[in-house]
């Protein structure tokens, strides 16, 4: 089975990572990395309650990272490894424009 993370910023801007070719990341390490990025990128919770689901965190970090960070291969590979570890799904599509994460 192929494991892939896709981030769609717009109709013509997409980033893909074949997670099978990357070193796996542990769940705790992935959570910690996403938490650090959430803070570093000044992300805001999507929900009025302030609760941040893991899928929300993956989405908001991608949105705030933008094309500049997503275009940085090392950063994007780490992001993909973290998203794959915390969501535990083989295929993950993060559609920033639609504000959705699908598996």
C-alpha positions, 0 to 999 in steps of 0.5 A: 500500500502506498503512503502519501501526504498531499497538501493542496494550497490552490488549484495549481499548487500542490505538494506531495510526499511519498511517506514510504520513502521517508524514515518513520516518526513516532507518535509522540515526536510527531505531536511534539513537532506539530505543537512546536510548529503550531506555536512558531507559526502563530496558529489559531485554533479553528474551533471557538471552544479553543479545542484543537483536534490533530487533524485541525492542527495538521491543516492549520500548520499547513495553511500558516506554513504556506508555499515557502515552507511547504516548498522547503523539501526538508521541512515538508518531509518532516511535516508529512512524517508528522501528519502520517504519524499522528493521523495514522492513515496511509493517504492524507490529503490536506486541502487548505483552500477547502479547509479539509483533511481527507483520508 
